[in-house]
Amino acid sequence: MKLMIHAKNIDLTPSIQAFIEEKMAMISKFLNKDDRLSETRVEVGKLSKHHKKGLVYYAEINLKIGSKLLRGVNENIDLHTAIDSVRDEIERQIKKFKSKIRDTQRRVKKS
């Protein structure tokens, strides 16, 4: 899986980058060998430079599997929590996508 990490309105520290890579490695276990050639874009940062309270940080994942694009966005008070939540959302979408493919293949085999 090709992983591209971008930061907006924050500095991308090695600890944040390592945290993102660790979370994305958990997602790769749901992908087939063919799907592992997919492209994943992760963007993390602050919504704006002047916000100090509330949902300040956001994380966004765009996972391209073939011609299908799975996208998750989350805003939170803490950057790590936003990354965890958006990873859970993408994981749910991958499971749904894979089950759709599996069910379609089963219907085709029965016909």
A tleap script that builds the chain and sets N, CA, C and O, in Angstrom:
source leaprc.protein.ff14SB
mol = sequence {
  NMET LYS LEU MET ILE HIE ALA LYS ASN ILE
  ASP LEU THR PRO SER ILE GLN ALA PHE ILE
  GLU GLU LYS MET ALA MET ILE SER LYS PHE
  LEU ASN LYS ASP ASP ARG LEU SER GLU THR
  ARG VAL GLU VAL GLY LYS LEU SER LYS HIE
  HIE LYS LYS GLY LEU VAL TYR TYR ALA GLU
  ILE ASN LEU LYS ILE GLY SER LYS LEU LEU
  ARG GLY VAL ASN GLU ASN ILE ASP LEU HIE
  THR ALA ILE ASP SER VAL ARG ASP GLU ILE
  GLU ARG GLN ILE LYS LYS PHE LYS SER LYS
  ILE ARG ASP THR GLN ARG ARG VAL LYS LYS
  CSER
}
set mol.1.N position { 0.844 -1.164 0.000 }
set mol.1.CA position { 0.000 0.000 0.000 }
set mol.1.C position { 0.896 1.235 0.000 }
set mol.1.O position { 1.780 1.388 0.844 }
set mol.2.N position { 0.644 2.103 -0.962 }
set mol.2.CA position { 1.406 3.343 -1.062 }
set mol.2.C position { 0.765 4.376 -0.140 }
set mol.2.O position { -0.417 4.693 -0.276 }
set mol.3.N position { 1.551 4.897 0.794 }
set mol.3.CA position { 1.044 5.812 1.812 }
set mol.3.C position { 1.649 7.190 1.624 }
set mol.3.O position { 2.870 7.344 1.597 }
set mol.4.N position { 0.784 8.201 1.493 }
set mol.4.CA position { 1.217 9.586 1.379 }
set mol.4.C position { 0.596 10.368 2.532 }
set mol.4.O position { -0.623 10.367 2.706 }
set mol.5.N position { 1.435 11.029 3.310 }
set mol.5.CA position { 0.974 11.764 4.480 }
set mol.5.C position { 1.218 13.253 4.270 }
set mol.5.O position { 2.321 13.671 3.919 }
set mol.6.N position { 0.168 14.049 4.491 }
set mol.6.CA position { 0.250 15.497 4.360 }
set mol.6.C position { -0.203 16.136 5.665 }
set mol.6.O position { -1.083 15.606 6.343 }
set mol.7.N position { 0.386 17.263 6.018 }
set mol.7.CA position { -0.008 18.012 7.205 }
set mol.7.C position { -0.411 19.422 6.791 }
set mol.7.O position { 0.217 20.039 5.931 }
set mol.8.N position { -1.465 19.913 7.418 }
set mol.8.CA position { -1.959 21.251 7.097 }
set mol.8.C position { -2.048 22.053 8.396 }
set mol.8.O position { -2.696 21.623 9.350 }
set mol.9.N position { -1.411 23.191 8.431 }
set mol.9.CA position { -1.384 24.108 9.570 }
set mol.9.C position { -0.710 23.535 10.816 }
set mol.9.O position { -0.862 24.094 11.902 }
set mol.10.N position { 0.028 22.439 10.684 }
set mol.10.CA position { 0.822 21.886 11.780 }
set mol.10.C position { 2.118 21.340 11.191 }
set mol.10.O position { 2.228 21.140 9.982 }
set mol.11.N position { 3.094 21.101 12.059 }
set mol.11.CA position { 4.327 20.444 11.628 }
set mol.11.C position { 4.148 18.945 11.761 }
set mol.11.O position { 3.628 18.465 12.768 }
set mol.12.N position { 4.574 18.207 10.756 }
set mol.12.CA position { 4.485 16.750 10.783 }
set mol.12.C position { 5.721 16.218 11.501 }
set mol.12.O position { 6.792 16.094 10.907 }
set mol.13.N position { 5.562 15.909 12.769 }
set mol.13.CA position { 6.678 15.407 13.563 }
set mol.13.C position { 6.873 13.922 13.301 }
set mol.13.O position { 5.946 13.246 12.855 }
set mol.14.N position { 8.063 13.408 13.572 }
set mol.14.CA position { 8.295 11.969 13.386 }
set mol.14.C position { 7.355 11.104 14.229 }
set mol.14.O position { 6.980 10.012 13.801 }
set mol.15.N position { 6.969 11.573 15.420 }
set mol.15.CA position { 6.064 10.776 16.252 }
set mol.15.C position { 4.660 10.697 15.642 }
set mol.15.O position { 4.024 9.644 15.691 }
set mol.16.N position { 4.180 11.788 15.077 }
set mol.16.CA position { 2.872 11.778 14.414 }
set mol.16.C position { 2.927 10.899 13.178 }
set mol.16.O position { 2.002 10.129 12.922 }
set mol.17.N position { 4.001 11.005 12.408 }
set mol.17.CA position { 4.146 10.187 11.213 }
set mol.17.C position { 4.208 8.709 11.568 }
set mol.17.O position { 3.595 7.891 10.881 }
set mol.18.N position { 4.929 8.347 12.618 }
set mol.18.CA position { 5.012 6.950 13.051 }
set mol.18.C position { 3.652 6.449 13.520 }
set mol.18.O position { 3.287 5.304 13.255 }
set mol.19.N position { 2.903 7.296 14.213 }
set mol.19.CA position { 1.575 6.921 14.686 }
set mol.19.C position { 0.643 6.638 13.503 }
set mol.19.O position { -0.100 5.657 13.515 }
set mol.20.N position { 0.684 7.495 12.492 }
set mol.20.CA position { -0.153 7.313 11.300 }
set mol.20.C position { 0.245 6.038 10.572 }
set mol.20.O position { -0.624 5.265 10.168 }
set mol.21.N position { 1.541 5.804 10.398 }
set mol.21.CA position { 1.995 4.598 9.705 }
set mol.21.C position { 1.581 3.341 10.456 }
set mol.21.O position { 1.230 2.338 9.834 }
set mol.22.N position { 1.617 3.382 11.777 }
set mol.22.CA position { 1.189 2.239 12.585 }
set mol.22.C position { -0.304 1.956 12.387 }
set mol.22.O position { -0.697 0.799 12.238 }
set mol.23.N position { -1.121 2.981 12.384 }
set mol.23.CA position { -2.561 2.819 12.203 }
set mol.23.C position { -2.899 2.349 10.790 }
set mol.23.O position { -3.819 1.551 10.606 }
set mol.24.N position { -2.168 2.834 9.800 }
set mol.24.CA position { -2.426 2.413 8.424 }
set mol.24.C position { -1.970 0.966 8.187 }
set mol.24.O position { -2.526 0.272 7.336 }
set mol.25.N position { -0.973 0.520 8.932 }
set mol.25.CA position { -0.541 -0.875 8.829 }
set mol.25.C position { -1.648 -1.808 9.286 }
set mol.25.O position { -1.780 -2.916 8.767 }
set mol.26.N position { -2.444 -1.369 10.253 }
set mol.26.CA position { -3.571 -2.173 10.717 }
set mol.26.C position { -4.627 -2.311 9.634 }
set mol.26.O position { -5.306 -3.335 9.557 }
set mol.27.N position { -4.772 -1.298 8.805 }
set mol.27.CA position { -5.750 -1.349 7.717 }
set mol.27.C position { -5.301 -2.314 6.623 }
set mol.27.O position { -6.130 -2.980 6.003 }
set mol.28.N position { -4.004 -2.391 6.387 }
set mol.28.CA position { -3.508 -3.220 5.282 }
set mol.28.C position { -3.819 -4.699 5.467 }
set mol.28.O position { -3.804 -5.446 4.489 }
set mol.29.N position { -4.102 -5.147 6.691 }
set mol.29.CA position { -4.434 -6.558 6.892 }
set mol.29.C position { -5.803 -6.905 6.292 }
set mol.29.O position { -6.094 -8.080 6.068 }
set mol.30.N position { -6.630 -5.912 6.035 }
set mol.30.CA position { -7.938 -6.145 5.431 }
set mol.30.C position { -7.884 -6.181 3.906 }
set mol.30.O position { -8.885 -6.501 3.264 }
set mol.31.N position { -6.749 -5.862 3.325 }
set mol.31.CA position { -6.624 -5.775 1.873 }
set mol.31.C position { -5.984 -7.031 1.304 }
set mol.31.O position { -5.119 -7.639 1.935 }
set mol.32.N position { -6.415 -7.414 0.107 }
set mol.32.CA position { -5.806 -8.545 -0.606 }
set mol.32.C position { -4.445 -8.135 -1.143 }
set mol.32.O position { -4.046 -6.976 -1.028 }
set mol.33.N position { -3.731 -9.096 -1.732 }
set mol.33.CA position { -2.438 -8.773 -2.340 }
set mol.33.C position { -2.611 -7.771 -3.477 }
set mol.33.O position { -1.795 -6.864 -3.641 }
set mol.34.N position { -3.677 -7.937 -4.263 }
set mol.34.CA position { -3.933 -7.009 -5.367 }
set mol.34.C position { -4.284 -5.621 -4.844 }
set mol.34.O position { -3.878 -4.610 -5.417 }
set mol.35.N position { -5.045 -5.583 -3.746 }
set mol.35.CA position { -5.472 -4.307 -3.175 }
set mol.35.C position { -4.341 -3.581 -2.469 }
set mol.35.O position { -4.418 -2.370 -2.258 }
set mol.36.N position { -3.299 -4.297 -2.103 }
set mol.36.CA position { -2.192 -3.658 -1.403 }
set mol.36.C position { -1.407 -2.724 -2.312 }
set mol.36.O position { -0.559 -1.963 -1.846 }
set mol.37.N position { -1.691 -2.782 -3.610 }
set mol.37.CA position { -1.085 -1.848 -4.555 }
set mol.37.C position { -1.861 -0.527 -4.559 }
set mol.37.O position { -1.576 0.376 -5.346 }
set mol.38.N position { -2.835 -0.438 -3.673 }
set mol.38.CA position { -3.689 0.742 -3.618 }
set mol.38.C position { -2.921 1.959 -3.115 }
set mol.38.O position { -1.805 1.860 -2.606 }
set mol.39.N position { -3.557 3.089 -3.277 }
set mol.39.CA position { -2.951 4.364 -2.891 }
set mol.39.C position { -3.745 4.951 -1.729 }
set mol.39.O position { -4.969 5.058 -1.798 }
set mol.40.N position { -3.048 5.328 -0.666 }
set mol.40.CA position { -3.692 5.905 0.506 }
set mol.40.C position { -3.122 7.286 0.768 }
set mol.40.O position { -1.910 7.457 0.903 }
set mol.41.N position { -4.010 8.268 0.839 }
set mol.41.CA position { -3.613 9.637 1.158 }
set mol.41.C position { -4.180 9.980 2.532 }
set mol.41.O position { -5.382 9.862 2.770 }
set mol.42.N position { -3.306 10.400 3.420 }
set mol.42.CA position { -3.705 10.780 4.773 }
set mol.42.C position { -3.363 12.254 4.957 }
set mol.42.O position { -2.232 12.677 4.719 }
set mol.43.N position { -4.351 13.021 5.379 }
set mol.43.CA position { -4.117 14.442 5.658 }
set mol.43.C position { -4.543 14.716 7.088 }
set mol.43.O position { -5.665 14.399 7.483 }
set mol.44.N position { -3.651 15.300 7.851 }
set mol.44.CA position { -3.934 15.665 9.237 }
set mol.44.C position { -3.594 17.127 9.434 }
set mol.44.O position { -2.764 17.684 8.716 }
set mol.45.N position { -4.237 17.745 10.405 }
set mol.45.CA position { -3.899 19.127 10.674 }
set mol.45.C position { -4.948 19.838 11.484 }
set mol.45.O position { -5.841 19.226 12.069 }
set mol.46.N position { -4.818 21.154 11.503 }
set mol.46.CA position { -5.779 22.020 12.167 }
set mol.46.C position { -6.708 22.592 11.114 }
set mol.46.O position { -6.313 22.820 9.971 }
set mol.47.N position { -7.959 22.820 11.522 }
set mol.47.CA position { -8.917 23.400 10.597 }
set mol.47.C position { -8.512 24.805 10.180 }
set mol.47.O position { -8.669 25.185 9.020 }
set mol.48.N position { -7.988 25.578 11.133 }
set mol.48.CA position { -7.486 26.918 10.832 }
set mol.48.C position { -6.425 27.272 11.863 }
set mol.48.O position { -6.283 26.591 12.878 }
set mol.49.N position { -5.704 28.309 11.603 }
set mol.49.CA position { -4.617 28.689 12.506 }
set mol.49.C position { -5.104 29.428 13.750 }
set mol.49.O position { -4.372 29.509 14.736 }
set mol.50.N position { -6.313 29.962 13.726 }
set mol.50.CA position { -6.752 30.788 14.846 }
set mol.50.C position { -7.633 30.072 15.860 }
set mol.50.O position { -7.881 30.632 16.928 }
set mol.51.N position { -8.121 28.855 15.582 }
set mol.51.CA position { -8.939 28.127 16.551 }
set mol.51.C position { -8.089 27.630 17.715 }
set mol.51.O position { -7.004 27.088 17.509 }
set mol.52.N position { -8.577 27.813 18.922 }
set mol.52.CA position { -7.865 27.371 20.122 }
set mol.52.C position { -8.666 26.353 20.921 }
set mol.52.O position { -8.076 25.567 21.662 }
set mol.53.N position { -10.005 26.341 20.795 }
set mol.53.CA position { -10.865 25.458 21.572 }
set mol.53.C position { -11.795 24.691 20.649 }
set mol.53.O position { -12.035 25.083 19.507 }
set mol.54.N position { -12.313 23.579 21.176 }
set mol.54.CA position { -13.295 22.801 20.430 }
set mol.54.C position { -12.636 21.805 19.490 }
set mol.54.O position { -11.524 21.337 19.735 }
set mol.55.N position { -13.336 21.493 18.419 }
set mol.55.CA position { -12.851 20.517 17.435 }
set mol.55.C position { -11.806 21.188 16.550 }
set mol.55.O position { -12.117 21.685 15.467 }
set mol.56.N position { -10.590 21.195 17.018 }
set mol.56.CA position { -9.512 21.931 16.359 }
set mol.56.C position { -8.827 21.075 15.301 }
set mol.56.O position { -8.530 21.571 14.214 }
set mol.57.N position { -8.572 19.809 15.591 }
set mol.57.CA position { -7.807 18.930 14.697 }
set mol.57.C position { -8.726 18.099 13.815 }
set mol.57.O position { -9.867 17.805 14.172 }
set mol.58.N position { -8.202 17.732 12.661 }
set mol.58.CA position { -8.946 16.836 11.783 }
set mol.58.C position { -7.987 15.829 11.148 }
set mol.58.O position { -6.783 16.060 11.040 }
set mol.59.N position { -8.568 14.711 10.737 }
set mol.59.CA position { -7.829 13.685 10.012 }
set mol.59.C position { -8.710 13.227 8.864 }
set mol.59.O position { -9.921 13.068 9.017 }
set mol.60.N position { -8.091 13.018 7.720 }
set mol.60.CA position { -8.823 12.604 6.519 }
set mol.60.C position { -8.026 11.500 5.839 }
set mol.60.O position { -6.809 11.604 5.682 }
set mol.61.N position { -8.724 10.440 5.436 }
set mol.61.CA position { -8.087 9.336 4.717 }
set mol.61.C position { -8.842 9.124 3.414 }
set mol.61.O position { -10.068 9.007 3.408 }
set mol.62.N position { -8.107 9.076 2.315 }
set mol.62.CA position { -8.646 8.727 1.003 }
set mol.62.C position { -7.924 7.470 0.546 }
set mol.62.O position { -6.725 7.500 0.268 }
set mol.63.N position { -8.658 6.364 0.468 }
set mol.63.CA position { -8.088 5.074 0.090 }
set mol.63.C position { -8.658 4.677 -1.258 }
set mol.63.O position { -9.867 4.498 -1.404 }
set mol.64.N position { -7.784 4.542 -2.242 }
set mol.64.CA position { -8.211 4.189 -3.593 }
set mol.64.C position { -7.890 2.727 -3.837 }
set mol.64.O position { -6.725 2.328 -3.848 }
set mol.65.N position { -8.942 1.923 -4.033 }
set mol.65.CA position { -8.804 0.504 -4.342 }
set mol.65.C position { -9.366 0.307 -5.741 }
set mol.65.O position { -10.581 0.332 -5.937 }
set mol.66.N position { -8.490 0.114 -6.704 }
set mol.66.CA position { -8.940 0.007 -8.086 }
set mol.66.C position { -9.579 1.317 -8.512 }
set mol.66.O position { -8.942 2.369 -8.483 }
set mol.67.N position { -10.859 1.242 -8.912 }
set mol.67.CA position { -11.570 2.454 -9.303 }
set mol.67.C position { -12.446 2.982 -8.163 }
set mol.67.O position { -13.097 4.016 -8.309 }
set mol.68.N position { -12.462 2.286 -7.053 }
set mol.68.CA position { -13.287 2.667 -5.900 }
set mol.68.C position { -12.502 3.568 -4.945 }
set mol.68.O position { -11.337 3.298 -4.655 }
set mol.69.N position { -13.133 4.629 -4.460 }
set mol.69.CA position { -12.514 5.552 -3.517 }
set mol.69.C position { -13.276 5.485 -2.200 }
set mol.69.O position { -14.474 5.763 -2.147 }
set mol.70.N position { -12.565 5.112 -1.138 }
set mol.70.CA position { -13.134 5.098 0.206 }
set mol.70.C position { -12.576 6.316 0.938 }
set mol.70.O position { -11.372 6.570 0.911 }
set mol.71.N position { -13.460 7.062 1.587 }
set mol.71.CA position { -13.043 8.326 2.187 }
set mol.71.C position { -13.618 8.449 3.583 }
set mol.71.O position { -14.792 8.161 3.817 }
set mol.72.N position { -12.769 8.883 4.510 }
set mol.72.CA position { -13.207 9.123 5.873 }
set mol.72.C position { -12.633 10.425 6.380 }
set mol.72.O position { -11.474 10.746 6.115 }
set mol.73.N position { -13.449 11.186 7.119 }
set mol.73.CA position { -13.026 12.458 7.691 }
set mol.73.C position { -13.524 12.505 9.129 }
set mol.73.O position { -14.646 12.091 9.419 }
set mol.74.N position { -12.681 13.014 10.032 }
set mol.74.CA position { -13.085 13.161 11.415 }
set mol.74.C position { -12.430 14.400 12.007 }
set mol.74.O position { -11.268 14.697 11.729 }
set mol.75.N position { -13.193 15.121 12.827 }
set mol.75.CA position { -12.689 16.280 13.551 }
set mol.75.C position { -12.777 15.965 15.033 }
set mol.75.O position { -13.748 15.360 15.489 }
set mol.76.N position { -11.749 16.380 15.797 }
set mol.76.CA position { -11.732 16.076 17.214 }
set mol.76.C position { -10.869 17.082 17.959 }
set mol.76.O position { -10.159 17.887 17.356 }
set mol.77.N position { -10.945 17.018 19.279 }
set mol.77.CA position { -10.145 17.891 20.140 }
set mol.77.C position { -8.676 17.479 20.099 }
set mol.77.O position { -7.785 18.325 20.186 }
set mol.78.N position { -8.428 16.169 19.967 }
set mol.78.CA position { -7.077 15.616 19.988 }
set mol.78.C position { -6.752 15.012 18.619 }
set mol.78.O position { -7.602 14.358 18.015 }
set mol.79.N position { -5.547 15.222 18.136 }
set mol.79.CA position { -5.143 14.717 16.826 }
set mol.79.C position { -5.111 13.191 16.792 }
set mol.79.O position { -5.560 12.586 15.818 }
set mol.80.N position { -4.589 12.568 17.836 }
set mol.80.CA position { -4.496 11.105 17.869 }
set mol.80.C position { -5.884 10.455 17.874 }
set mol.80.O position { -6.091 9.425 17.234 }
set mol.81.N position { -6.816 11.050 18.585 }
set mol.81.CA position { -8.186 10.532 18.614 }
set mol.81.C position { -8.843 10.678 17.245 }
set mol.81.O position { -9.582 9.793 16.812 }
set mol.82.N position { -8.581 11.776 16.573 }
set mol.82.CA position { -9.131 11.981 15.231 }
set mol.82.C position { -8.588 10.929 14.267 }
set mol.82.O position { -9.330 10.409 13.434 }
set mol.83.N position { -7.309 10.616 14.373 }
set mol.83.CA position { -6.698 9.605 13.506 }
set mol.83.C position { -7.292 8.230 13.794 }
set mol.83.O position { -7.604 7.483 12.867 }
set mol.84.N position { -7.450 7.889 15.077 }
set mol.84.CA position { -8.049 6.600 15.448 }
set mol.84.C position { -9.469 6.476 14.913 }
set mol.84.O position { -9.840 5.437 14.366 }
set mol.85.N position { -10.258 7.526 15.068 }
set mol.85.CA position { -11.660 7.497 14.643 }
set mol.85.C position { -11.795 7.367 13.130 }
set mol.85.O position { -12.648 6.627 12.640 }
set mol.86.N position { -10.962 8.080 12.400 }
set mol.86.CA position { -11.054 8.010 10.945 }
set mol.86.C position { -10.554 6.653 10.442 }
set mol.86.O position { -11.047 6.151 9.432 }
set mol.87.N position { -9.581 6.056 11.137 }
set mol.87.CA position { -9.130 4.717 10.774 }
set mol.87.C position { -10.250 3.702 10.978 }
set mol.87.O position { -10.435 2.809 10.151 }
set mol.88.N position { -10.996 3.831 12.070 }
set mol.88.CA position { -12.134 2.948 12.317 }
set mol.88.C position { -13.189 3.089 11.227 }
set mol.88.O position { -13.784 2.100 10.800 }
set mol.89.N position { -13.418 4.318 10.781 }
set mol.89.CA position { -14.392 4.567 9.714 }
set mol.89.C position { -13.948 3.911 8.402 }
set mol.89.O position { -14.762 3.288 7.721 }
set mol.90.N position { -12.692 4.043 8.049 }
set mol.90.CA position { -12.181 3.433 6.817 }
set mol.90.C position { -12.223 1.915 6.931 }
set mol.90.O position { -12.555 1.231 5.963 }
set mol.91.N position { -11.895 1.389 8.091 }
set mol.91.CA position { -11.949 -0.061 8.315 }
set mol.91.C position { -13.369 -0.582 8.097 }
set mol.91.O position { -13.559 -1.625 7.472 }
set mol.92.N position { -14.361 0.140 8.611 }
set mol.92.CA position { -15.760 -0.242 8.426 }
set mol.92.C position { -16.135 -0.210 6.943 }
set mol.92.O position { -16.832 -1.103 6.459 }
set mol.93.N position { -15.677 0.810 6.225 }
set mol.93.CA position { -15.979 0.917 4.804 }
set mol.93.C position { -15.324 -0.203 4.002 }
set mol.93.O position { -15.922 -0.720 3.058 }
set mol.94.N position { -14.102 -0.580 4.366 }
set mol.94.CA position { -13.409 -1.672 3.670 }
set mol.94.C position { -14.172 -2.974 3.865 }
set mol.94.O position { -14.381 -3.718 2.907 }
set mol.95.N position { -14.589 -3.258 5.094 }
set mol.95.CA position { -15.341 -4.483 5.377 }
set mol.95.C position { -16.640 -4.517 4.575 }
set mol.95.O position { -17.006 -5.555 4.024 }
set mol.96.N position { -17.329 -3.390 4.513 }
set mol.96.CA position { -18.575 -3.298 3.753 }
set mol.96.C position { -18.319 -3.522 2.265 }
set mol.96.O position { -19.062 -4.252 1.608 }
set mol.97.N position { -17.286 -2.904 1.740 }
set mol.97.CA position { -16.923 -3.030 0.329 }
set mol.97.C position { -16.572 -4.480 -0.009 }
set mol.97.O position { -17.020 -5.005 -1.029 }
set mol.98.N position { -15.770 -5.130 0.843 }
set mol.98.CA position { -15.360 -6.512 0.608 }
set mol.98.C position { -16.546 -7.467 0.703 }
set mol.98.O position { -16.629 -8.425 -0.066 }
set mol.99.N position { -17.456 -7.220 1.629 }
set mol.99.CA position { -18.620 -8.103 1.739 }
set mol.99.C position { -19.542 -7.946 0.534 }
set mol.99.O position { -20.167 -8.917 0.107 }
set mol.100.N position { -19.635 -6.743 -0.018 }
set mol.100.CA position { -20.427 -6.535 -1.236 }
set mol.100.C position { -19.843 -7.331 -2.395 }
set mol.100.O position { -20.573 -7.977 -3.147 }
set mol.101.N position { -18.532 -7.282 -2.534 }
set mol.101.CA position { -17.869 -8.025 -3.606 }
set mol.101.C position { -18.090 -9.523 -3.420 }
set mol.101.O position { -18.412 -10.229 -4.375 }
set mol.102.N position { -17.917 -10.005 -2.191 }
set mol.102.CA position { -18.081 -11.429 -1.897 }
set mol.102.C position { -19.514 -11.885 -2.189 }
set mol.102.O position { -19.713 -12.943 -2.785 }
set mol.103.N position { -20.516 -11.093 -1.774 }
set mol.103.CA position { -21.910 -11.451 -2.006 }
set mol.103.C position { -22.250 -11.456 -3.494 }
set mol.103.O position { -23.005 -12.311 -3.955 }
set mol.104.N position { -21.701 -10.516 -4.236 }
set mol.104.CA position { -21.936 -10.465 -5.684 }
set mol.104.C position { -21.334 -11.689 -6.365 }
set mol.104.O position { -21.955 -12.266 -7.257 }
set mol.105.N position { -20.138 -12.089 -5.955 }
set mol.105.CA position { -19.500 -13.267 -6.541 }
set mol.105.C position { -20.287 -14.525 -6.223 }
set mol.105.O position { -20.370 -15.422 -7.062 }
set mol.106.N position { -20.865 -14.613 -5.038 }
set mol.106.CA position { -21.666 -15.781 -4.666 }
set mol.106.C position { -22.917 -15.869 -5.529 }
set mol.106.O position { -23.302 -16.955 -5.961 }
set mol.107.N position { -23.555 -14.723 -5.782 }
set mol.107.CA position { -24.749 -14.721 -6.633 }
set mol.107.C position { -24.438 -15.146 -8.045 }
set mol.107.O position { -25.228 -15.850 -8.673 }
set mol.108.N position { -23.285 -14.722 -8.558 }
set mol.108.CA position { -22.885 -15.066 -9.913 }
set mol.108.C position { -22.600 -16.564 -10.010 }
set mol.108.O position { -22.961 -17.187 -11.008 }
set mol.109.N position { -21.972 -17.144 -9.017 }
set mol.109.CA position { -21.646 -18.580 -9.017 }
set mol.109.C position { -22.899 -19.440 -8.954 }
set mol.109.O position { -22.923 -20.525 -9.534 }
set mol.110.N position { -23.957 -18.976 -8.255 }
set mol.110.CA position { -25.188 -19.746 -8.136 }
set mol.110.C position { -25.974 -19.762 -9.437 }
set mol.110.O position { -26.712 -20.712 -9.698 }
set mol.111.N position { -25.831 -18.739 -10.251 }
set mol.111.CA position { -26.598 -18.640 -11.502 }
set mol.111.C position { -26.130 -19.592 -12.552 }
set mol.111.O position { -26.682 -19.619 -13.652 }
savepdb mol mol.pdb
quit
